[in-house]
Amino acid sequence: MRTYDVCFPPRAGEASAVDAAVLGEFLLAWQTLLYRVTREAADLADLGRTVRQVESLSLCRVSWEGPGAVRFQVGDPATLEVDPLADRADVMMARIVAGLITNRRAPGITNPIADAVDGLVRVLPKLGPTVIVGFPDGNAARLVTAELSREPWRQSRTEPVEAATITGRLEMADLHSARFRVRDREGTPYDVSDVAEPVPAARLVGTIVTVQGVLQPGTGTQHHRIEQGRIHPTEPARAGRARPAPEPLDLGDEQWRQFLDDHGKEF
């Protein structure tokens, strides 16, 4: 197994505790990036790896090494680390972190990987002013989170943008990160990010909505994702012609007395 160490010292005068939601967001972003890098390394080398093999090679186990220090054990503990794909993935991860430092996207970084890097860039400043990444080969890189830019990792103009329109039930809304989740009528989940006007959109949770944006297809166990999402309520089905209201009863006193005599025990 390979080891990545990520340290994020707290700001001066602040406690070392990390918000659980932020930590969860970071762990998901790191796992997503590792999976996509491993998948891309396998595709470039034409190694013919199955989804299960890629998931095994990119599997992360996490331990808390101390205040602001997380250790990732990557790979399958039940197998020997002899697959050359692991080395390819580690080299690509080092290139990506180098690109984070210089705010440059290296040639050959595909949109699915850049999308995962963008997710990492969004969460790193929440961890602290400095993040140090230690690589399996013993080298380390220091990131100043205030200097990170999302711009290099946005959709590349050299790859076609796939616009998407999805109709389904809005299941989840997170106003903190402007992330939402919608499930279409076939049961396929889509994560929706960078939602415009998230507060009105959050009021639609539980209803059928239409989502428009840029589609980033998921790989392996990852959900499909829609960037720059716009969420609108779906127009309700038109109701059929209303039935006429029944005529009001017009009963005389004698008729009421007879009715009560016949049905009084039912009340």
N, C-alpha and C positions, 0 to 999 in steps of 0.2 A: 504494500500500500504506500501511496505517496502522501506527503504531509504539506499542507499549506497553513501558515500561521498568519492570522490577521489581528493586528493590535490597533486600538483606537484610544489613546490616552485621553482622559477627560480634560475639559477646559479648566484653566486655573481657577481654583476656588469652588469648583463644582464637584458634586458627588460622583463616584465611579459607577454608580448604578445606571443601567441603560433601560430606556423605555421598552417594555416587552413587545409592543407593536412594531417599533422600529427595528428591534433585533429580528423579529420574525420576517419583516420585509427584507432585511439584508440577507438572511439565510436563504430565503426563496430566490432572491436575485442571484446570489452566488451559485446556488445549485442549478438554476436555469442556464446561466452562462457556461458552467462546466459541461452540462449535458450537450448544449448546442456546439460548443467547441469540439467535444469528443465526436459528435456526429459528423461535423464538417471535416475533421481530420480523417475519419474513416472514409468519407466520400471522396476526398481528394486523393487518398492513397489507393482508392478502388479496392479496399480490403474486404468488401462484401460482408460487413458485420450486420447482424440482425439487431432489431431494436432492443431485445433483451440483453445482448452482449454489450451494446453501447451503454445501456442503463447500468449494467454491472460495473463497467469501467469508470463511470462517472458518479457512482454512488458515494454520497458524503455521509460521514459520521462525525458528529460535532462534540467537542469537549470544551469546557470553560477552564482555561488555564490560569486564570487570575483576573483581577480587575481590568476590564477592557482588553482581554486577550482570548481569542477564539482559535481553536485548532481544528482543522478539517483533515480527517483521514479519508483519502479518496481511493476508491477501488473496492474490489471484492476480497474480503479477508480470507475467504475459503480457497482462493487460487493464488498461485505464484505470480509475481509481477514480472512476467516475461514478455508481455504483449508490446510490440513496438508502437502500437497506437497510443499507449499512455505517454510515451516520450514525445510523440508528435503533438498531443494535446497540451502537454506542459510547455512546450516551446511556443505554441500559439497563445497560451495564457500569458506568458512573459511578454510577447509582442503587444498584446492588448493593454497590459498594464503600462508598458512603455508609451503606448499611444495616449493613455490617460494622462500621463505626466506632461506630454508635449501638446496635448489636445490635437492630435493628428490621427486620422484613421488610416492604418496601413493598407496598402493594396491587397486585394484578395479577401478582405473582411466582408463577408456577405451580410445582407440585410437582416436575416434572422439572428446572427451573432451581434451585429450592431444594435439591434433592438434589445437584446439581453444586456449589452453594455450600458445602454441608455437607462435601463431599469436600475442598474448598479449605481450609475452617476446620480440618479435622483435620490438614492437613500444614503450614500456615503456622507454627505454633509450633516445628516442627522446624527451620525455616530460621533462626530467630533471634528475639530479643526485639522487633525492629522490622522491619516490611516497608513499603517505600515504593513506591507504584504511580504511575507516570507515564502520563498518558493522551495520546491522539493530538492533543488540542487544546492541549497544553502544561501543563495543570493536573496537580497531583499530590496524593496523599492518603497520610497516614501511619497505619499500623496498629500498635497495640501488641498483639502476639499473645497476651499473657497475659490480655488483657481480652476476647478474642473468645469468643462463646458459640455453641454449636451449636443451642440451643433454638429461636431464631426460624426456623430453616431446616428443622425437622422437619416430618413430614407434616401438612399443613393439615387441620383438621377440616371445612373447607368442601368438601373434595374427598373422594370416596369412597376408602377404603382397599381395595386389591385384594389379598386374601390369595392365596397361591400355594403349591402343593405340587408339587415337581419330583422326578422319579426319573431318575437317570442316574449316569454314572461321575464320581467326584470326581477331577479332574485336577491340581489345584494347591492348596497351602496355604501361606499366609504368616503365621506366628505373630507377626511384628513388627507387622503391621497388622490381624490377625484377618480377613484377606480370603482367600476361597477361590474356586475355579471348578469348576463342574460342567457336564457336557455331557449333554443328555438323549438319548433313544434316536433322535430325529430328527436329531441332530448340532448342535442349537442350544446355544451356550454361555451360561451365566448366571454373572455375578459375584455372590458372596455376601459381604455385609459384616456387621460387628458380630456375629460368630458367638458364640453362647454356648458356653462350654467348648471353646475352640479346640484345646487340646492333645489331648483324646481324639478330636476330629473329625479332626485332622491324621493320626492313625494310620489313618484310613480311605482315604487317598489310594490310588487305583488300584482301589478297589472300587465296587460299585453302592450308592448311598446314596439316601435320601429327604431332601429339603430343604424346609423350611417357613419362610415369612416373608412380608414385604410386598413385592409386586412393583412395581418401577419399570421400565416398558417402555423399552427402548433406542430411540434415534433415529439414523437414518443408519447409520454404521458402528459405533456404540456397542453394546456387549453389553447385554442385559437384565440387571437387577440385582435381587437379593433382599436386602432389609434385615432386620435383626434375625433373621438366619438361625439355624435350628436344624437340625443335621445328624445324621441317625440312620442306622445300617446298615440296609439293606433285608433283610427276612427271607429267608434263602436258600430256594430251592425245596426242597420235601420230596423226599427220595430215595425211589425206588421200593422195592418189597419186595426185600430182599436175597436173592440166590440161595443155595441151600444149599451148604455147603462139600463138596467131593468127599470120598468115603470114603478113609481112609488105606490105603496099600498094605500088604498083609500077605503078604510073600514069604518062602518058605523059602530055606535056603542053596543048594540045588540050582537054584532058580529065579533067584536072584541071579547065580550063576555063568553060567547060560545067557544071562541078560540082558547081562552084561558081555562075554561072547563075541560076542554078536550086535551090540552097539553100542559096544564099547570104543573103536573108531577115531573115533567121533564126539566124544569128550571131549578 
